[in-house]
Amino acid sequence: MPLIGYGTPKIIRGLHPSGFEELLVSNASHLSEIDKETQAIRISSKVGKKKRTEIINKANELGIKVLNK
C-alpha cells in the first residue's frame, strides 16, 4: 500500500517538469486561447509538417513555449 508521504504536492500535480501546464494543440487558431505565463503547448502527433511549422512560427510570434518542436 502506498503511504501518504509519497504523492506529488497538489500545487505541481499534473504540470510539465518545466513548470508549465501542457495543452495539446492541433491547429494554429488554438494559440489565441493560451496564457503564455502559465501554459505551454504540445503539438499533436497527427499534425503534418506544413501545419507544424505554421504553429511553431505563430507560437514564436506570440511568445508561447513549444514543448515538442
N, CA and C atoms as a LAMMPS dump frame, in Angstrom:
ITEM: TIMESTEP
0
ITEM: NUMBER OF ATOMS
207
ITEM: BOX BOUNDS ff ff ff
-5.0000000000000000e+02 5.0000000000000000e+02
-5.0000000000000000e+02 5.0000000000000000e+02
-5.0000000000000000e+02 5.0000000000000000e+02
ITEM: ATOMS id mol type element x y z
1 1 1 N 0.841 -1.195 0
2 1 2 C 0 0 0
3 1 3 C 0.882 1.253 0
4 2 1 N 0.592 2.209 -0.855
5 2 2 C 1.331 3.467 -0.808
6 2 3 C 0.969 4.256 0.435
7 3 1 N 1.945 4.956 0.953
8 3 2 C 1.721 5.767 2.141
9 3 3 C 1.513 7.233 1.759
10 4 1 N 1.002 8.015 2.681
11 4 2 C 0.64 9.398 2.424
12 4 3 C 1.824 10.231 1.94
13 5 1 N 3 10.011 2.393
14 5 2 C 4.135 10.859 2.07
15 5 3 C 4.704 10.703 0.675
16 6 1 N 4.177 9.795 -0.149
17 6 2 C 4.79 9.509 -1.442
18 6 3 C 4.118 10.197 -2.624
19 7 1 N 3.152 11.028 -2.412
20 7 2 C 2.464 11.691 -3.514
21 7 3 C 3.137 12.99 -3.906
22 8 1 N 2.783 13.484 -5.084
23 8 2 C 3.256 14.775 -5.558
24 8 3 C 2.423 15.872 -4.887
25 9 1 N 3.029 16.976 -4.511
26 9 2 C 2.243 18.064 -3.923
27 9 3 C 1.143 18.533 -4.877
28 10 1 N -0.012 18.898 -4.338
29 10 2 C -1.155 19.278 -5.159
30 10 3 C -0.863 20.477 -6.045
31 11 1 N 0.01 21.365 -5.622
32 11 2 C 0.303 22.575 -6.395
33 11 3 C 0.942 22.238 -7.734
34 12 1 N 1.82 21.238 -7.769
35 12 2 C 2.531 20.919 -9.008
36 12 3 C 2.026 19.649 -9.689
37 13 1 N 0.984 19.048 -9.189
38 13 2 C 0.461 17.815 -9.766
39 13 3 C -0.107 18.078 -11.162
40 14 1 N 0.311 17.311 -12.138
41 14 2 C -0.192 17.433 -13.495
42 14 3 C 0.556 18.442 -14.35
43 15 1 N 1.578 19.101 -13.813
44 15 2 C 2.339 20.074 -14.573
45 15 3 C 3.516 19.404 -15.28
46 16 1 N 3.97 20.027 -16.338
47 16 2 C 5.172 19.582 -17.039
48 16 3 C 6.375 19.854 -16.136
49 17 1 N 7.454 19.104 -16.232
50 17 2 C 8.627 19.362 -15.389
51 17 3 C 9.184 20.781 -15.5
52 18 1 N 8.899 21.477 -16.596
53 18 2 C 9.344 22.859 -16.743
54 18 3 C 8.493 23.815 -15.919
55 19 1 N 7.372 23.337 -15.37
56 19 2 C 6.511 24.166 -14.537
57 19 3 C 5.291 24.713 -15.261
58 20 1 N 5.171 24.438 -16.543
59 20 2 C 4.039 24.913 -17.328
60 20 3 C 2.942 23.859 -17.381
61 21 1 N 1.715 24.325 -17.572
62 21 2 C 0.596 23.432 -17.824
63 21 3 C 0.602 23.1 -19.312
64 22 1 N 0.494 21.824 -19.662
65 22 2 C 0.546 21.394 -21.057
66 22 3 C -0.835 21.485 -21.693
67 23 1 N -0.873 22 -22.92
68 23 2 C -2.095 21.992 -23.71
69 23 3 C -1.79 21.399 -25.074
70 24 1 N -2.622 20.474 -25.52
71 24 2 C -2.446 19.824 -26.804
72 24 3 C -3.063 20.698 -27.891
73 25 1 N -2.285 20.995 -28.928
74 25 2 C -2.725 21.881 -29.998
75 25 3 C -2.619 21.146 -31.321
76 26 1 N -3.667 21.259 -32.135
77 26 2 C -3.624 20.659 -33.463
78 26 3 C -3.931 21.678 -34.546
79 27 1 N -4.119 22.945 -34.145
80 27 2 C -4.468 23.987 -35.092
81 27 3 C -3.895 25.31 -34.6
82 28 1 N -3.458 26.165 -35.507
83 28 2 C -2.852 27.444 -35.124
84 28 3 C -3.87 28.39 -34.488
85 29 1 N -5.14 28.194 -34.762
86 29 2 C -6.157 29.082 -34.187
87 29 3 C -6.332 28.857 -32.684
88 30 1 N -5.894 27.715 -32.173
89 30 2 C -5.994 27.44 -30.738
90 30 3 C -4.996 28.257 -29.921
91 31 1 N -3.994 28.847 -30.569
92 31 2 C -2.95 29.575 -29.857
93 31 3 C -3.447 30.875 -29.244
94 32 1 N -4.56 31.393 -29.736
95 32 2 C -5.081 32.649 -29.197
96 32 3 C -5.648 32.477 -27.788
97 33 1 N -5.94 31.24 -27.387
98 33 2 C -6.528 30.956 -26.078
99 33 3 C -5.478 30.636 -25.012
100 34 1 N -4.187 30.681 -25.358
101 34 2 C -3.107 30.268 -24.467
102 34 3 C -2.639 31.429 -23.602
103 35 1 N -2.421 31.154 -22.309
104 35 2 C -1.802 32.12 -21.404
105 35 3 C -0.314 31.787 -21.366
106 36 1 N 0.513 32.642 -21.975
107 36 2 C 1.928 32.305 -22.142
108 36 3 C 2.717 32.296 -20.842
109 37 1 N 2.174 32.844 -19.772
110 37 2 C 2.869 32.857 -18.479
111 37 3 C 2.765 31.512 -17.758
112 38 1 N 1.642 30.819 -17.91
113 38 2 C 1.423 29.588 -17.139
114 38 3 C 1.238 28.346 -17.998
115 39 1 N 1.065 28.507 -19.319
116 39 2 C 0.769 27.365 -20.169
117 39 3 C 1.787 27.256 -21.301
118 40 1 N 2.047 26.027 -21.718
119 40 2 C 2.901 25.731 -22.864
120 40 3 C 2.139 24.756 -23.754
121 41 1 N 2.515 24.692 -25.022
122 41 2 C 1.776 23.832 -25.943
123 41 3 C 2.592 22.607 -26.319
124 42 1 N 1.865 21.554 -26.611
125 42 2 C 2.432 20.335 -27.18
126 42 3 C 1.652 20.104 -28.465
127 43 1 N 2.37 20.034 -29.59
128 43 2 C 1.734 19.861 -30.887
129 43 3 C 1.356 18.397 -31.062
130 44 1 N 0.141 18.164 -31.514
131 44 2 C -0.374 16.814 -31.698
132 44 3 C 0.475 16.045 -32.697
133 45 1 N 0.612 14.752 -32.499
134 45 2 C 1.43 13.926 -33.389
135 45 3 C 0.762 13.719 -34.738
136 46 1 N -0.518 14.026 -34.839
137 46 2 C -1.256 13.834 -36.089
138 46 3 C -1.155 15.033 -37.02
139 47 1 N -0.441 16.081 -36.594
140 47 2 C -0.269 17.283 -37.398
141 47 3 C 0.876 17.064 -38.374
142 48 1 N 0.669 17.475 -39.625
143 48 2 C 1.69 17.323 -40.653
144 48 3 C 2.775 18.379 -40.555
145 49 1 N 3.781 18.247 -41.417
146 49 2 C 4.949 19.12 -41.377
147 49 3 C 4.597 20.572 -41.691
148 50 1 N 3.737 20.792 -42.672
149 50 2 C 3.364 22.147 -43.085
150 50 3 C 2.625 22.885 -41.962
151 51 1 N 1.642 22.229 -41.372
152 51 2 C 0.874 22.856 -40.303
153 51 3 C 1.705 22.99 -39.028
154 52 1 N 2.627 22.036 -38.803
155 52 2 C 3.502 22.094 -37.628
156 52 3 C 4.395 23.337 -37.68
157 53 1 N 4.98 23.616 -38.841
158 53 2 C 5.83 24.81 -38.957
159 53 3 C 5.006 26.077 -38.805
160 54 1 N 3.778 26.052 -39.285
161 54 2 C 2.873 27.2 -39.12
162 54 3 C 2.58 27.445 -37.634
163 55 1 N 2.317 26.392 -36.888
164 55 2 C 2.033 26.505 -35.456
165 55 3 C 3.262 27.004 -34.701
166 56 1 N 4.437 26.483 -35.035
167 56 2 C 5.679 26.893 -34.358
168 56 3 C 5.98 28.368 -34.624
169 57 1 N 5.826 28.804 -35.877
170 57 2 C 6.077 30.21 -36.2
171 57 3 C 5.112 31.141 -35.474
172 58 1 N 3.837 30.764 -35.43
173 58 2 C 2.832 31.58 -34.735
174 58 3 C 3.107 31.61 -33.229
175 59 1 N 3.525 30.483 -32.66
176 59 2 C 3.844 30.422 -31.231
177 59 3 C 5.05 31.297 -30.908
178 60 1 N 6.05 31.313 -31.773
179 60 2 C 7.217 32.163 -31.553
180 60 3 C 6.841 33.641 -31.603
181 61 1 N 5.931 34.022 -32.497
182 61 2 C 5.458 35.402 -32.58
183 61 3 C 4.752 35.82 -31.294
184 62 1 N 3.958 34.893 -30.734
185 62 2 C 3.179 35.196 -29.532
186 62 3 C 3.965 34.988 -28.247
187 63 1 N 5.157 34.393 -28.344
188 63 2 C 5.977 34.149 -27.164
189 63 3 C 5.532 32.958 -26.339
190 64 1 N 4.918 31.974 -27.004
191 64 2 C 4.421 30.766 -26.336
192 64 3 C 5.483 29.679 -26.441
193 65 1 N 5.719 28.963 -25.362
194 65 2 C 6.708 27.887 -25.343
195 65 3 C 6.125 26.628 -25.98
196 66 1 N 6.901 26.018 -26.892
197 66 2 C 6.513 24.762 -27.554
198 66 3 C 7.346 23.651 -26.931
199 67 1 N 6.699 22.622 -26.412
200 67 2 C 7.402 21.561 -25.701
201 67 3 C 7.997 20.508 -26.632
202 68 1 N 7.431 20.32 -27.809
203 68 2 C 7.951 19.314 -28.743
204 68 3 C 8.121 19.93 -30.136
205 69 1 N 9.245 20.55 -30.372
206 69 2 C 9.48 21.19 -31.679
207 69 3 C 9.855 20.226 -32.721
